[in-house]
Amino acid sequence: MKLWEKLVVPPGRRLHLAEWDPDDTSGHKKDAATEQALAQDIARLDELQYVMFADHRHALLVVLQAMDAGGKDGTIRHVMTGFNPQGCHVTAFKRPSAEEAEHDFLWRIHRAVPARGDIAIFNRSHYEDVLVARVRKLVPKEVWAGRYDHINRFEGLLGDSGVTVVKFFLHISKDEQKRRFEERLTDRTKQWKLAPEDFEDRKYWDGYVEAYEDALSRCSTDVAPWFVIPANKKWFRNLAVSHILVHALERLDLKFPKPSFDVSRVKLT
C-alpha cells in the first residue's frame, strides 16, 4: 500500500486519532535511502510545478494544520524548498484583522486561493474556525457547527474551478509537543516562536483532539482529502508529505501546451 493510500482519511468514515500512531513510519528508516527519496521528490515537485504553470489549467492548494509545535513551518522549509517562489506563496492565517472579522469566515481564505498555474500553502487555514473557535468558545456552537458544510461546499467549488486541494494534519503526541516546547525554551534561536497562549492551549489538548477528529471526519472528501501524517519524527513527516504531493500533481496528467505558432518556420539570423 502506498503512503497516500495508508494516510488518507476515507470520506464518510469516522476517525479516531487514538488509532493513528504519531511515531509510525510505515516501515521506513532514517537512512541515506530515505534522504535520497526525499531529494527525488523535491526535484520532481519542481518539475511538476513548471509543467503546471505552463499547462495553466490547474492550481494546487496545500493546507497544513497541527497542534502547536506540530511542524508546519518545518514542513514548508524542508519539503516546499523545491518550488519556484515566483509561482508559490505561503499564507499564515492568524487572528482575523478588524477588516477580516467584518466579513464571513471564508472571505480572507478565498482571497489567498492560488490562480491557475500557481501553488498556495496555508499555514493554518479556514479550519481554525472549527478548531480554536470551537475549543475556545469564540463563537456559539450553532455558528461553528454549520461551518463544516460551508467548508465542504467551498472546497467543492475550488475543485470545480481546477484547484487541487491537499490537506495535511501533522499528528504529534502530547509528550512530543512538550519535548519541543522544552527545546525551544532553552534555544535562543527558537524562543521567539513561543507565546504564552501556546502553553495555555495544552490545557485544552483533549478538546482540540475532539475538534480535529470532527473536522477530519466531516471534511475529508474525494475532492479535498485529509491526510493524517505521523509527525513525531520529522524526517518521516517530510517524506510522507513530499510523496503525497508528487502523487497529487502526477494524477493531474499535466502537459506542456502546443506553441502558438509554427516554430519550424522560425529562421534565426
C-alpha positions as CSV (number, residue, x, y, z in Angstrom):
1,M,0.0,0.0,0.0
2,K,1.4,3.4,-1.0
3,L,1.7,6.2,1.6
4,W,-1.1,8.3,0.2
5,E,-3.4,5.3,0.5
6,K,-2.4,4.5,4.0
7,L,-2.5,8.0,5.4
8,V,-5.7,9.3,3.7
9,V,-8.8,9.8,5.8
10,P,-11.5,7.8,3.9
11,P,-14.5,10.0,3.1
12,G,-17.5,9.3,5.2
13,R,-15.7,7.3,7.9
14,R,-15.4,8.4,11.5
15,L,-11.8,9.0,12.5
16,H,-10.3,8.4,16.0
17,L,-6.8,9.9,16.4
18,A,-6.0,7.4,19.1
19,E,-5.8,4.8,16.4
20,W,-3.1,6.7,14.5
21,D,0.3,6.3,15.9
22,P,2.3,9.6,15.6
23,D,5.5,7.6,15.8
24,D,4.6,5.3,12.9
25,T,7.0,5.4,9.9
26,S,5.3,2.8,7.7
27,G,8.5,0.7,7.7
28,H,10.7,3.5,6.6
29,K,14.0,4.2,8.3
30,K,16.1,7.3,8.7
31,D,18.9,6.5,6.4
32,A,20.6,7.5,3.1
33,A,17.8,5.9,1.0
34,T,15.2,7.9,2.8
35,E,17.2,11.1,2.3
36,Q,17.6,10.3,-1.4
37,A,13.9,9.6,-1.8
38,L,13.0,13.0,-0.3
39,A,15.5,14.7,-2.6
40,Q,14.0,12.9,-5.6
41,D,10.5,14.0,-4.5
42,I,11.6,17.6,-4.1
43,A,13.2,17.6,-7.6
44,R,10.0,16.0,-9.0
45,L,7.9,18.7,-7.4
46,D,10.0,21.3,-9.1
47,E,9.4,19.7,-12.5
48,L,5.7,19.3,-11.9
49,Q,5.3,22.9,-10.8
50,Y,6.9,24.0,-14.0
51,V,4.6,21.9,-16.2
52,M,1.5,23.0,-14.2
53,F,2.4,26.7,-14.7
54,A,2.8,26.1,-18.5
55,D,-0.4,23.9,-18.7
56,H,-2.3,26.6,-16.9
57,R,-5.4,24.5,-16.2
58,H,-4.8,23.6,-12.6
59,A,-3.7,25.1,-9.3
60,L,-2.5,23.4,-6.1
61,L,-3.6,24.4,-2.6
62,V,-1.7,22.8,0.3
63,V,-3.3,23.1,3.8
64,L,-1.2,22.5,6.9
65,Q,-2.8,22.0,10.2
66,A,-1.3,20.8,13.5
67,M,-1.2,21.2,17.2
68,D,1.2,23.9,18.3
69,A,4.8,22.8,17.6
70,G,3.4,20.2,15.2
71,G,5.9,21.1,12.4
72,K,4.0,23.3,9.9
73,D,7.0,25.7,9.5
74,G,9.5,22.8,9.2
75,T,7.4,21.1,6.6
76,I,7.3,24.2,4.5
77,R,11.0,24.8,4.9
78,H,12.1,21.2,4.1
79,V,9.5,20.0,1.6
80,M,8.4,23.0,-0.3
81,T,12.0,24.2,-0.9
82,G,11.9,23.0,-4.5
83,F,9.0,25.2,-5.5
84,N,9.8,28.3,-7.6
85,P,8.8,31.2,-5.4
86,Q,7.5,33.1,-8.4
87,G,4.6,30.7,-8.6
88,C,4.2,29.8,-4.9
89,H,3.0,31.8,-1.9
90,V,2.5,31.0,1.7
91,T,-0.2,32.5,3.8
92,A,-0.1,32.2,7.6
93,F,-3.6,32.7,9.0
94,K,-3.6,34.2,12.4
95,R,-6.3,36.0,14.4
96,P,-8.6,37.8,12.0
97,S,-7.9,41.5,11.5
98,A,-10.7,44.0,12.1
99,E,-11.5,44.1,8.4
100,E,-11.5,40.3,8.1
101,A,-13.8,40.0,11.1
102,E,-16.4,42.2,9.3
103,H,-16.8,39.5,6.6
104,D,-17.8,35.9,6.5
105,F,-15.1,33.5,7.8
106,L,-14.2,32.3,4.3
107,W,-13.6,35.8,2.9
108,R,-10.0,36.1,3.8
109,I,-9.4,32.4,2.8
110,H,-10.8,32.8,-0.7
111,R,-8.6,35.8,-1.4
112,A,-5.5,33.6,-0.9
113,V,-6.5,30.8,-3.1
114,P,-4.0,30.2,-5.9
115,A,-4.6,31.3,-9.5
116,R,-4.3,28.7,-12.3
117,G,-0.8,27.6,-12.7
118,D,0.2,28.6,-9.1
119,I,0.7,26.9,-5.7
120,A,-0.6,28.2,-2.4
121,I,0.4,26.9,1.0
122,F,-1.8,27.6,4.0
123,N,-0.1,27.6,7.4
124,R,-3.3,27.2,9.4
125,S,-6.4,27.8,7.4
126,H,-10.2,28.1,7.4
127,Y,-10.2,25.1,9.7
128,E,-9.2,27.3,12.6
129,D,-12.9,28.4,12.6
130,V,-14.0,24.9,13.6
131,L,-10.9,24.3,15.9
132,V,-9.8,27.2,18.0
133,A,-13.2,29.0,17.6
134,R,-14.9,25.9,18.9
135,V,-12.5,24.9,21.7
136,R,-12.0,28.5,23.0
137,K,-15.8,29.2,22.6
138,L,-15.1,32.2,20.4
139,V,-18.5,31.7,18.7
140,P,-21.6,29.8,19.8
141,K,-22.0,26.1,18.8
142,E,-24.8,26.9,16.3
143,V,-22.3,29.1,14.4
144,W,-19.3,26.7,14.2
145,A,-21.4,23.6,13.8
146,G,-22.7,24.9,10.4
147,R,-19.2,25.7,9.1
148,Y,-18.4,22.1,8.1
149,D,-20.9,22.2,5.3
150,H,-19.7,25.7,4.3
151,I,-16.2,24.4,4.1
152,N,-17.1,21.3,2.1
153,R,-19.1,23.4,-0.4
154,F,-16.2,25.9,-0.6
155,E,-13.7,23.2,-1.3
156,G,-16.0,21.7,-3.8
157,L,-16.2,25.0,-5.7
158,L,-12.4,25.1,-5.7
159,G,-12.2,21.6,-7.1
160,D,-14.7,22.5,-9.8
161,S,-12.5,25.5,-10.7
162,G,-9.4,23.5,-11.2
163,V,-7.8,23.8,-7.8
164,T,-6.4,20.6,-6.3
165,V,-6.8,20.8,-2.5
166,V,-4.5,18.6,-0.4
167,K,-4.8,18.8,3.4
168,F,-2.3,17.6,5.9
169,F,-2.8,17.1,9.6
170,L,0.6,16.8,11.2
171,H,-0.1,14.4,14.1
172,I,2.2,14.7,17.1
173,S,1.7,13.3,20.6
174,K,1.3,15.5,23.7
175,D,4.6,14.2,25.0
176,E,6.4,15.2,21.8
177,Q,4.8,18.7,21.9
178,K,6.2,19.1,25.5
179,R,9.6,18.0,24.3
180,R,9.6,20.5,21.5
181,F,8.4,23.3,23.8
182,E,11.2,22.5,26.3
183,E,13.7,22.6,23.5
184,R,12.5,26.0,22.3
185,L,12.6,27.3,25.9
186,T,16.3,26.6,26.1
187,D,17.3,27.6,22.5
188,R,17.6,31.3,21.9
189,T,17.1,30.8,18.2
190,K,13.7,29.3,18.8
191,Q,12.4,31.2,21.8
192,W,10.9,33.9,19.5
193,K,8.4,31.3,18.2
194,L,6.8,30.9,21.7
195,A,3.8,32.7,23.1
196,P,2.1,32.3,26.4
197,E,-1.1,31.1,24.8
198,D,0.9,28.1,23.4
199,F,1.3,26.7,26.9
200,E,-2.3,27.7,27.8
201,D,-3.6,25.7,24.9
202,R,-2.0,22.5,26.3
203,K,-4.8,22.6,28.9
204,Y,-7.3,22.2,26.0
205,W,-5.5,19.2,24.4
206,D,-8.4,16.8,24.7
207,G,-10.8,19.4,23.3
208,Y,-8.6,20.0,20.3
209,V,-8.3,16.3,19.7
210,E,-12.1,16.1,19.6
211,A,-12.4,19.1,17.3
212,Y,-9.8,17.7,14.9
213,E,-11.5,14.4,14.8
214,D,-14.7,16.1,13.8
215,A,-13.0,18.2,11.2
216,L,-11.0,15.4,9.7
217,S,-14.1,13.1,9.6
218,R,-16.6,15.5,8.3
219,C,-14.4,17.3,5.8
220,S,-12.3,14.6,4.1
221,T,-13.8,14.3,0.6
222,D,-12.8,12.9,-2.7
223,V,-12.3,16.5,-3.9
224,A,-10.3,17.7,-0.9
225,P,-9.0,14.7,1.1
226,W,-7.4,14.9,4.5
227,F,-4.1,13.1,5.2
228,V,-3.0,12.3,8.8
229,I,0.8,12.5,8.8
230,P,2.6,10.8,11.8
231,A,4.8,13.7,12.7
232,N,6.8,12.8,15.8
233,K,9.7,12.0,13.5
234,K,10.3,15.0,11.3
235,W,12.2,13.1,8.7
236,F,9.2,10.8,8.1
237,R,6.8,13.7,8.1
238,N,8.8,15.3,5.3
239,L,9.0,12.1,3.3
240,A,5.2,11.4,3.6
241,V,4.2,14.9,2.6
242,S,6.5,15.0,-0.4
243,H,5.3,11.6,-1.6
244,I,1.6,12.6,-1.4
245,L,2.2,16.0,-3.1
246,V,4.0,14.2,-6.0
247,H,1.1,11.8,-6.3
248,A,-1.5,14.6,-6.3
249,L,0.3,16.5,-9.1
250,E,1.1,13.5,-11.2
251,R,-2.5,12.3,-11.3
252,L,-3.5,15.6,-13.0
253,D,-1.9,14.5,-16.3
254,L,-0.2,17.8,-16.7
255,K,1.0,18.6,-20.3
256,F,3.0,21.3,-22.0
257,P,0.7,23.3,-24.3
258,K,1.5,23.4,-28.0
259,P,3.3,26.5,-29.2
260,S,1.1,29.3,-30.6
261,F,3.0,29.4,-33.8
262,D,4.9,27.1,-36.2
263,V,8.3,27.0,-34.6
264,S,9.8,25.1,-37.6
265,R,9.3,28.2,-39.8
266,V,11.5,30.4,-37.5
267,K,14.9,31.1,-39.1
268,L,17.3,32.9,-36.8
269,T,20.0,35.1,-38.4
